[in-house]
Amino acid sequence: MNVTPEEVPVIAKYLGMEEADFIENCTRLNANRTGLSIIDKPNGECLYLEGLNVCRIQAVKPHQCSGFPNVWNFPGWREKCEAIEV
Protein backbone atom coordinates (compact mmCIF):
# COMPACT_ATOMS: atom_id res chain seq x y z
CA MET A 1 0.00 0.00 0.00
CA ASN A 2 1.50 3.29 -1.10
CA VAL A 3 2.18 6.07 1.36
CA THR A 4 2.50 9.65 0.16
CA PRO A 5 5.18 12.01 1.47
CA GLU A 6 2.43 13.95 3.24
CA GLU A 7 1.14 10.83 5.01
CA VAL A 8 4.53 9.71 6.37
CA PRO A 9 4.83 12.30 9.18
CA VAL A 10 1.17 11.92 10.13
CA ILE A 11 1.40 8.14 10.48
CA ALA A 12 4.77 8.32 12.23
CA LYS A 13 3.44 10.81 14.77
CA TYR A 14 0.32 8.70 15.35
CA LEU A 15 2.54 5.69 16.07
CA GLY A 16 4.83 7.75 18.32
CA MET A 17 7.78 7.27 15.99
CA GLU A 18 10.33 9.54 14.38
CA GLU A 19 9.75 9.87 10.62
CA ALA A 20 13.13 8.32 9.83
CA ASP A 21 12.37 5.31 12.05
CA PHE A 22 8.96 4.84 10.44
CA ILE A 23 10.48 4.98 6.96
CA GLU A 24 13.30 2.59 7.84
CA ASN A 25 11.27 0.05 9.80
CA CYS A 26 7.77 0.20 8.34
CA THR A 27 8.15 1.02 4.65
CA ARG A 28 9.90 -0.19 1.52
CA LEU A 29 10.51 1.27 -1.90
CA ASN A 30 7.45 0.53 -4.03
CA ALA A 31 7.62 -1.73 -7.07
CA ASN A 32 8.15 1.05 -9.61
CA ARG A 33 10.69 2.77 -7.33
CA THR A 34 8.75 6.04 -7.27
CA GLY A 35 7.71 6.16 -3.62
CA LEU A 36 7.16 4.22 -0.44
CA SER A 37 4.81 1.41 0.51
CA ILE A 38 4.02 0.06 3.95
CA ILE A 39 5.71 -3.30 4.35
CA ASP A 40 3.64 -6.46 4.52
CA LYS A 41 3.66 -9.06 7.23
CA PRO A 42 5.30 -12.35 6.13
CA ASN A 43 1.83 -13.73 5.30
CA GLY A 44 1.08 -10.81 2.96
CA GLU A 45 -1.24 -8.88 5.28
CA CYS A 46 -0.80 -5.20 5.93
CA LEU A 47 1.61 -4.51 8.76
CA TYR A 48 -1.15 -2.66 10.62
CA LEU A 49 -3.95 -5.20 10.23
CA GLU A 50 -4.83 -6.87 13.52
CA GLY A 51 -7.20 -9.81 13.43
CA LEU A 52 -9.59 -9.77 10.52
CA ASN A 53 -10.88 -6.23 10.64
CA VAL A 54 -8.87 -3.96 12.93
CA CYS A 55 -6.52 -1.38 11.46
CA ARG A 56 -4.01 -0.05 14.00
CA ILE A 57 -3.74 3.20 12.05
CA GLN A 58 -7.40 3.58 11.05
CA ALA A 59 -7.49 7.20 12.23
CA VAL A 60 -4.62 8.15 9.90
CA LYS A 61 -4.71 5.39 7.30
CA PRO A 62 -3.18 6.19 3.91
CA HIS A 63 -5.53 7.48 1.21
CA GLN A 64 -4.97 4.33 -0.84
CA CYS A 65 -6.49 2.24 1.95
CA SER A 66 -9.79 4.04 1.71
CA GLY A 67 -10.40 2.37 -1.66
CA PHE A 68 -10.03 -1.17 -0.32
CA PRO A 69 -11.75 -3.47 -1.27
CA ASN A 70 -14.02 -1.57 -3.68
CA VAL A 71 -11.45 0.26 -5.80
CA TRP A 72 -8.66 -2.29 -5.41
CA ASN A 73 -8.07 -5.63 -3.70
CA PHE A 74 -5.93 -8.71 -4.13
CA PRO A 75 -6.57 -12.42 -4.70
CA GLY A 76 -7.61 -14.09 -1.46
CA TRP A 77 -8.27 -10.83 0.38
CA ARG A 78 -11.47 -12.19 1.94
CA GLU A 79 -9.45 -14.76 3.89
CA LYS A 80 -7.26 -12.03 5.38
CA CYS A 81 -9.67 -9.17 5.99
CA GLU A 82 -13.35 -8.72 6.76
CA ALA A 83 -13.62 -5.41 4.91
CA ILE A 84 -17.10 -4.90 3.55
CA GLU A 85 -17.64 -4.26 -0.13
CA VAL A 86 -20.19 -1.57 -0.97
PyMOL commands that set and color helices and strands:
alter all, ss='L'
color gray80, all
select helices_A, chain A and resi 7-15+19-26+58-60+63-67+77-80
alter helices_A, ss='H'
color red, helices_A
select strands_A, chain A and resi 2-3+27-29+36-38+49-50+54-55
alter strands_A, ss='S'
color yellow, strands_A
deselect
rebuild
show_as cartoon
